[in-house]
């Protein structure tokens, strides 16, 4: 019979593959979340990574407990493992192996797949390998599968409402810039209200406000914060954006906080025209010569271990995401309606905030895919029983998953960003803002309900809705890319399940477990 702290090797292996699974989530799903922001040009890849490092960790740490409960105890029939808790440990370890293997493979190919599909399929594969079809709680699977269908539709509807309202009230008018200046504070206030409500109402694992009886308190606080943000944006952000974009004043970011008292700063310096003729050619040749000499010098110097490690960490920061498009993508872009450039620049400011919220929402939901099985493994190792549903998720596990997600995006996320970005449809700041807000609201709502929805499904549904409303109808969407994404979704669940099931069948016959 299993004793406390038996099978420590399984706990160690589970810890490693949980990290790899969360790393793959960061490299794949988080990249989906930021693809619209980077594709529209509102933020750079480096800025997206910096935002994610804080927001993904915050969402995982503060709001990651509810969906973790669904993953860790809502799929396998835990009662069958009562006599041998170590077999449930092995089931979850094999599930992490199957999920992380597939997600990392797909990411290396630039395929945006659902990590929720991967972990659910892997747990099913390992559970069936252990006890056949009786080893799975099919009611729990039905709940999750239903969320896969509902989430992209809901995200698409919410996104369509937001973008449709923006088109009707702002973009289609001659004075769209002035209308945008009025809309921006309202959008900021709404975004903050929704997110603050979920943070307070759902709360951290030990929050006293997450009871349904306190929903009124959460609503009141959220509305208060939203009203304050609206007023601040109206009196500070709005004049700052007007002066910086419309009047082309040379304002710095810190002027935002006291803009009513800032004197006119003059125009933004114009870019100096490039040299032409022989002078330009001479400068170019001289520059190339210096660059070649510097390159040779760098190659002759052997990099230290610290330099190599730093290079590996920052590799993802230097990659180009909006690479050249093919003819099919260019045709999709040509069918999209282009709006006033200055108005689009206004919404770049809002998109930075919605990118933060989407990242926060993603961390709150998808961290469960990696740490749910790890929470089960850790509980059995600590207690030698299978009552995992009664145990709260340890804070250190939430933090562990958040850190791994950040590293995955930082070092490997550019692969999937290249696939989405501007390739699915033409993406501008107003479109990206609408997609991200619709996605974040959908994910946070489903996360509150305990549904481990796929952020890949949500952002794809939102982006598809944007494409259909971009002016060219069906021609404004890259259907070839969409079909490829759908194919990846279909392959994910069985691929991860087969790997996990075969791994369980092989390892369960090990002398260390028999």
C-alpha angles and dihedrals in degrees: 000000000000117000129201112285093013118141093029089163089065090052090050093049090046091051091054096047092043087058091049091048092051088045089055090048089056092047095047115021098032088050087057090054094054099037093093093049094049093039093054092049094240091123136012125241090254091052091049090054092050092049092048093051089065103028099044091049092046093051093047093046099043104032107018099096102080099056090040088063090057094050098043099048111007103074111044123056096246095187090073089063096053095106093046112030090172089068089060088051089053091047091056093044091053090046090055091048092051094045098045093045094054096041094050092046092050091047092053087057093047094247114151101219133168113261087194088060089048098053095041091048091047093050090048091049093050093042093051090047089054102044108358121239090331089068093072130074097225092188089062091048091051090053092051096043090051089055090054090060097039099044100064091043093049092045090049092050094047091046092048091052092050096045092041091053090048091051093047098043102033123005102050095055129089090232091049092138093057090045089049091055088059095043096050097070090046092052091048091051093049093047093050092045094054096045096043090050092055093044092053099036097044093032133171117308093273098038115136091205099064092086114110089234090067097054090111091058091049092049092049094050092045092050090048092052091045092051092049091050091048092054093045092050092046095053100032115017096041097056090040092056093043093053095042099045107026099030094034092223117174095243125164124220094254091059086074092078096057103018096140088066098043116109120223108290100199129245125314108264112259120238111262112244116253121251117259138204125013094343091059092046091050092050090047093052092047091050092049090050092053091046092052091049091049091048092053091048092051093048091053092056115082112227118235122235091255091053092049091049092049090048091053092051094048096039092098092052094063099050124112113236105179095061121169116296131229125240093267092055093046090053090052090052092049092059094054120097113242118215135202110307096220091050090052089051089055091060092050086078092053092045091059088059095044089048087057091049093047090050091047091049091048092052090050093055113027098044084077090068091069105026098041093074090038090054089054092048092049094047093051091046090051099042108021092226137091102238089119095143091067095052122091117230108260114245092232090059091054089050091046091055093046093053093049091050091053092051092049093055093042097054106026112013097097091078095069094035088062090055095053112024105099098338100090094051139333107290125203130165094266091049094044092048091052093047093049096046092048090048096047093049091049095047095046092048094049090043089055089052090051094248111142094216121182115252086204089061093045097049091043091051091047093047092048090053089051091051093050090051096045096096103265100072113209091357090065092067128076097230093178090060092044091054089051091052091049091050089053090051091052093049096046102072098048093040094054091041094053093049092048093045094049091046091053093047090052100042097040089067092057115123089235091066104031 
